[in-house]
């Protein structure tokens, strides 16, 4: 039986999907997590060790000391474990991406420098150290700009600023978010870059020995112009012209090559306008949340199963299918405590809807970007045309009504007793 060391994040949406894929492949999972094993959720698999994913050298030493034997592969479920997974693969002598490559791609400042170095389309950008006054950069900025935390994902810590006053507010806000979310916030500082006009798209692919196989190119039909950048809809196949799609594939292939990515899943996001293709990020991981389920009809299996197969040296051919598919990451309308919802059955009955997965739990405190990095759930659709898959998602979403209440309800002082 093949054995895979799987790095499970505390709040990972896809932990269960990876475990189910491993069971289907008869693969033994050795789990390590970034939380105490005594508090592990009821997935039917308790992690054998608790690690600090954000301290990869220390965590790798712990794994090498505690694990029995050498696994056949090491996989991280999401961004938080990517560098550790790459380091462990290197220590075990397994194929995979170099830790320095993964580290560079996770860092938005390092990624911008990489794009500039290799003559990709890239916005003007500046590094703002933690204790630096943003006013010192104003003369060099071209508003609107986007203020970004260096290593956060899912639109967390990303705010557009249209003028100097908005810039100061955004810098203070993003600094606070990064300070709470990243242990190295003091050393990292922020990125301030020019806003790129245009629509966003995402390419999902697999690398095998440096060769990229695209799995899907997604349209993001909702405009993402800020001030915050919460993603909602992904629809495939893309409705972009064939020439533009080829250009996107070429740019993603080229950035993987110059960055040194060679194996495993790739998720790339980009903006497209009249000037061309602007890469926003390229990650050595697959699509986040539960969105990978939208690719089951393309692959003929779970995306997680495809990833496991390739990691174990069993790549599979992509089984292209007709039709369109889409997913909506159900947005959080406001900060508060989630209590429940109405309209689930009605949303599930919409023509074209294949599933509505509500992932938030009653009692959870929720927040939209730029503070939050989660969703209320995911809606999935299948249709003949991309436009129909998109419409089904929008229709189902309108039928869902979420009960979100303030964290601390206002109290009214009792009226004074009459004298």
C-alpha positions in Angstrom: 0.0 0.0 0.0 1.3 3.5 -0.9 1.7 5.9 1.9 1.2 9.7 1.7 2.1 12.3 4.4 -0.8 14.8 4.2 -0.5 18.2 5.9 -4.0 19.1 7.2 -4.8 22.8 8.0 -7.0 23.6 10.9 -9.7 25.2 8.8 -9.2 23.4 5.5 -12.2 23.0 3.3 -10.7 20.1 1.4 -9.4 17.9 4.2 -12.3 15.5 3.8 -12.1 15.5 0.0 -8.4 14.4 0.2 -9.1 11.7 2.7 -12.0 10.4 0.6 -9.8 10.3 -2.5 -7.1 8.4 -0.6 -9.6 5.9 0.6 -10.9 5.4 -3.0 -7.3 4.8 -4.2 -6.5 2.5 -1.2 -3.7 4.9 -0.1 -2.6 5.0 3.5 -2.6 8.6 4.9 -0.2 9.7 7.5 -1.7 13.0 8.7 0.1 15.9 10.3 -1.8 19.1 11.3 -1.2 22.6 12.4 -3.4 22.1 15.5 -3.3 19.9 18.6 -4.1 16.3 17.7 -6.3 16.0 20.7 -8.6 18.7 19.2 -8.8 17.0 15.8 -12.2 17.2 14.1 -14.2 14.0 13.6 -12.8 13.1 10.2 -12.1 9.5 11.3 -8.3 10.2 11.1 -6.4 11.8 13.9 -3.1 13.5 12.9 0.0 11.8 14.4 1.7 15.1 15.2 0.9 18.8 15.6 3.2 21.2 13.6 3.8 24.9 13.1 3.3 25.1 9.3 4.7 28.6 9.4 8.0 27.4 10.8 8.9 24.8 8.1 12.4 24.1 9.2 11.4 23.4 12.8 8.3 21.4 11.6 10.4 19.3 9.2 12.8 18.4 12.0 9.8 17.2 14.1 8.4 15.1 11.2 11.7 13.4 10.5 12.1 12.6 14.2 8.6 11.3 14.7 7.6 9.5 11.4 8.3 5.9 10.8 9.8 5.2 7.5 9.7 7.3 4.3 6.4 8.2 2.7 5.8 7.8 -1.0 4.7 11.4 -1.3 4.1 14.6 0.8 1.1 16.8 0.0 -0.2 20.0 1.5 -3.9 20.6 1.4 -3.6 24.4 1.1 -1.2 27.4 1.0 -0.3 27.2 4.7 1.6 23.9 4.3 3.1 24.3 0.8 6.6 25.3 1.9 6.7 22.6 4.6 5.6 20.0 2.0 8.3 21.0 -0.4 10.9 21.0 2.3 9.9 17.5 3.5 9.9 16.1 -0.1 13.4 17.5 -0.4 14.5 15.9 2.9 13.0 12.6 2.0 14.5 12.6 -1.5 11.1 12.7 -3.2 10.3 14.6 -6.5 8.7 17.9 -6.1 9.1 21.7 -6.3 12.0 23.3 -4.5 11.1 25.0 -1.2 12.6 28.3 -2.3 10.4 28.3 -5.4 7.3 27.7 -3.4 8.3 30.4 -0.9 9.0 32.9 -3.7 5.6 32.4 -5.3 3.7 32.8 -2.0 5.3 36.2 -1.4 3.5 38.8 -3.4 6.5 41.2 -3.4 8.9 38.4 -4.5 6.4 37.4 -7.2 6.1 41.0 -8.6 10.0 41.2 -8.7 10.0 37.9 -10.6 7.6 39.2 -13.2 9.5 42.4 -13.7 12.8 40.5 -13.9 11.5 38.3 -16.8 9.6 41.0 -18.7 6.0 39.9 -17.9 3.3 42.5 -17.9 3.4 43.8 -14.3 2.0 46.8 -12.5 4.2 49.4 -10.8 4.8 48.3 -7.2 6.5 49.4 -4.0 7.5 47.8 -0.8 6.3 49.6 2.3 8.2 48.4 5.4 6.3 47.9 8.6 7.3 51.1 10.3 7.5 53.3 7.2 5.2 56.2 6.6 3.1 55.6 3.5 3.1 59.3 2.7 6.7 59.0 1.6 5.5 56.9 -1.3 2.6 59.1 -2.4 4.7 61.1 -5.0 5.6 57.9 -6.7 2.1 56.3 -6.8 -0.4 56.4 -9.6 -3.9 56.2 -8.1 -5.8 54.0 -7.8 -3.5 51.5 -6.1 -4.0 48.3 -4.2 -2.5 47.6 -0.8 -1.7 44.0 -0.2 -0.4 41.8 2.7 2.6 39.8 1.5 1.5 36.2 2.1 -2.2 36.0 2.8 -4.7 34.4 0.4 -8.4 34.4 -0.6 -8.4 38.3 -0.9 -7.6 38.7 2.7 -5.6 41.9 3.4 -6.2 43.4 -0.1 -7.7 46.9 -0.4 -8.0 49.4 -3.2 -7.2 53.0 -2.5 -8.2 55.8 -4.8 -6.5 58.7 -3.1 -4.1 59.6 -0.3 -6.7 59.5 2.5 -7.9 56.1 1.4 -4.3 54.9 1.2 -3.6 55.8 4.8 -6.8 53.9 5.9 -5.9 50.9 3.8 -2.4 50.7 5.1 -3.5 50.8 8.7 -6.2 48.2 8.0 -4.0 45.8 6.1 -1.2 46.1 8.6 -3.6 45.1 11.4 -4.8 42.1 9.4 -1.3 40.9 8.6 -0.2 41.4 12.2 -3.0 39.0 13.3 -2.5 36.4 10.6 1.2 36.2 9.9 3.9 35.5 12.5 6.5 37.3 10.4 4.4 40.4 9.8 6.9 42.8 11.4 9.6 41.7 8.9 7.4 41.5 5.8 5.8 44.9 5.4 3.2 45.5 2.6 3.0 45.7 -1.1 1.5 48.8 -2.8 0.9 48.3 -6.5 -1.0 50.0 -9.4 -4.5 48.8 -9.9 -4.9 46.8 -13.1 -8.2 47.3 -15.0 -9.9 44.4 -16.7 -11.7 41.1 -16.0 -10.2 38.3 -14.0 -9.7 34.7 -15.0 -8.2 31.6 -13.4 -6.3 28.7 -15.0 -6.1 25.3 -13.3 -3.5 22.9 -14.4 -1.1 20.1 -13.6 2.7 20.0 -14.0 4.6 16.8 -14.8 8.3 17.2 -15.2 7.8 20.9 -16.2 5.1 20.2 -18.8 1.8 22.0 -18.0 -1.5 20.3 -18.8 -4.4 22.8 -18.5 -7.5 21.4 -16.8 -9.7 24.4 -17.1 -9.8 28.1 -17.7 -12.4 29.8 -15.6 -14.2 33.1 -16.3 -14.9 35.2 -13.2 -18.0 37.0 -14.4 -18.4 39.4 -11.5 -16.2 42.5 -11.8 -13.5 42.7 -9.1 -12.7 46.4 -9.0 -12.6 46.9 -5.2 -12.3 48.4 -2.7 -12.3 44.8 -1.6 -11.9 41.7 -3.8 -14.2 38.9 -2.7 -14.4 36.3 -5.4 -17.7 34.7 -6.1 -18.2 33.0 -9.5 -16.0 30.6 -11.5 -17.5 29.3 -14.8 -15.9 27.0 -17.4 -15.2 26.7 -20.2 -14.1 30.3 -20.6 -15.8 32.5 -23.1 -12.6 34.3 -24.0 -11.5 34.2 -27.7 -9.3 31.2 -28.5 -6.3 33.5 -29.2 -6.5 35.0 -25.7 -6.9 31.6 -24.1 -3.7 30.5 -25.9 -1.9 33.6 -24.7 -2.9 32.8 -21.1 -1.7 29.3 -21.3 1.6 30.5 -22.8 2.1 33.0 -20.0 1.3 30.5 -17.3 3.7 28.0 -18.9 6.4 30.6 -19.1 6.1 31.8 -15.5 6.2 28.2 -14.2 9.4 27.6 -16.2 11.2 30.7 -15.0 10.0 30.3 -11.4 11.2 26.7 -11.4 7.9 24.9 -10.8 8.1 21.4 -12.1 5.5 19.1 -10.6 2.0 19.0 -9.1 -1.0 21.3 -9.3 -0.9 24.9 -10.4 -3.5 27.6 -9.8 -2.9 30.8 -11.7 -5.0 34.0 -11.6 -4.8 36.8 -14.1 -6.4 40.0 -15.4 -6.9 40.6 -19.1 -7.3 43.9 -20.8 -6.4 45.6 -24.1 -2.7 45.5 -23.1 -2.6 41.8 -22.6 -2.4 39.2 -19.8 -1.4 40.4 -16.4 -0.5 37.5 -14.0 -1.8 38.2 -10.5 -0.6 35.1 -8.8 0.7 31.6 -9.5 0.5 29.1 -6.7 1.9 25.6 -6.4 -1.5 24.2 -5.3 -4.9 23.5 -6.8 -7.9 25.7 -6.6 -9.1 26.6 -3.1 -12.2 25.9 -1.0 -14.4 23.2 -2.4 -14.2 24.7 -5.9 -12.2 21.7 -7.1 -15.4 19.7 -7.2 -16.5 21.6 -10.3 -13.7 19.8 -12.2 -15.0 16.3 -11.5 -16.9 16.2 -14.8 -13.7 17.1 -16.7 -11.4 14.6 -14.9 -13.9 11.8 -14.4 -12.7 11.8 -10.8 -12.2 14.1 -7.9 -9.4 16.7 -8.4 -7.9 15.4 -5.2 -7.7 11.9 -6.6 -5.9 13.3 -9.7 -3.4 15.1 -7.4 -2.8 11.9 -5.4 -2.4 9.8 -8.5 0.2 12.1 -9.9 2.1 12.5 -6.7 2.4 8.7 -6.6 3.6 8.5 -10.2 0.3 7.5 -11.7 -0.7 10.4 -13.9 -4.1 10.1 -15.6 -5.3 11.5 -18.9 -7.8 14.4 -18.7 -11.2 13.1 -19.9 -12.7 16.2 -21.6 -16.5 16.5 -21.6 -19.0 18.6 -23.3 -21.0 21.3 -21.5 -20.3 23.9 -18.9 -19.9 24.0 -15.2 -19.7 26.6 -12.5 -19.2 27.2 -8.8 -20.2 30.1 -6.6 -18.3 30.8 -3.4 -21.2 32.2 -1.4 -20.1 35.6 -0.3 -20.5 36.9 3.3 -22.6 40.0 3.2 -21.4 41.4 6.5 -19.6 40.6 9.7 -21.5 38.9 12.4 -22.5 35.6 13.9 -24.1 33.1 11.6 -27.4 31.5 13.0 -28.9 29.7 10.0 -30.5 30.0 6.6 -33.8 29.6 4.7 -34.3 28.6 1.1 -31.9 25.7 0.9 -34.4 23.3 -0.6 -35.5 25.9 -3.2 -31.9 26.7 -4.2 -31.2 22.9 -4.6 -34.2 22.5 -6.9 -33.1 25.2 -9.4 -32.5 23.6 -12.9 -28.8 23.1 -13.4 -27.8 23.1 -9.8 -26.0 19.9 -8.8 -25.1 20.7 -5.2 -25.4 23.4 -2.5 -22.8 22.8 0.2 -23.2 25.1 3.3 -19.9 25.0 5.1 -20.4 27.7 7.8 -21.7 26.4 11.1 -24.2 28.1 13.5 -22.4 30.2 16.1 -19.4 30.9 13.8 -18.2 34.5 13.7 -17.9 35.4 10.0 -16.5 38.4 8.1 -16.1 39.2 4.4 -12.7 40.3 2.9 -10.5 42.1 3.6 -10.7 40.7 7.2 -12.1 37.3 6.5 -10.9 34.4 4.3 -13.8 32.0 4.2 -17.2 31.6 2.6 -20.7 30.7 3.7 -20.6 27.7 1.3 -20.5 26.7 -2.3 -23.1 26.3 -5.1 -22.3 24.0 -8.1 -24.0 24.0 -11.5 -23.8 22.1 -14.8 -25.4 23.2 -18.0 -25.0 23.1 -21.8 -23.6 26.6 -22.0 -21.5 28.7 -19.7 -24.1 31.4 -19.6 -26.7 28.9 -18.4 -24.4 27.6 -15.7 -23.8 31.1 -14.5 -27.5 31.9 -14.4 -28.3 28.8 -12.4 -25.8 29.9 -9.8 -27.2 33.4 -9.5 -30.8 32.1 -9.3 -30.0 29.7 -6.6 -28.0 32.3 -4.6 -31.0 34.7 -4.7 -33.1 32.0 -3.0 -30.8 31.7 0.0 -31.4 33.9 3.0 -28.8 33.9 5.7 -29.5 34.8 9.4 -26.4 36.8 10.4 -26.7 38.8 13.6 -24.3 41.3 15.3 -21.6 39.9 17.4 -22.5 42.1 20.4 -26.2 43.1 20.2 -26.8 46.6 21.5 -28.4 46.7 24.9 -30.8 49.3 26.2 -30.5 50.4 29.8 -33.7 49.8 31.8 -35.9 52.9 32.3 -35.4 54.6 35.7 -38.0 53.8 38.3 -40.4 56.7 38.8 -39.7 58.6 42.0 
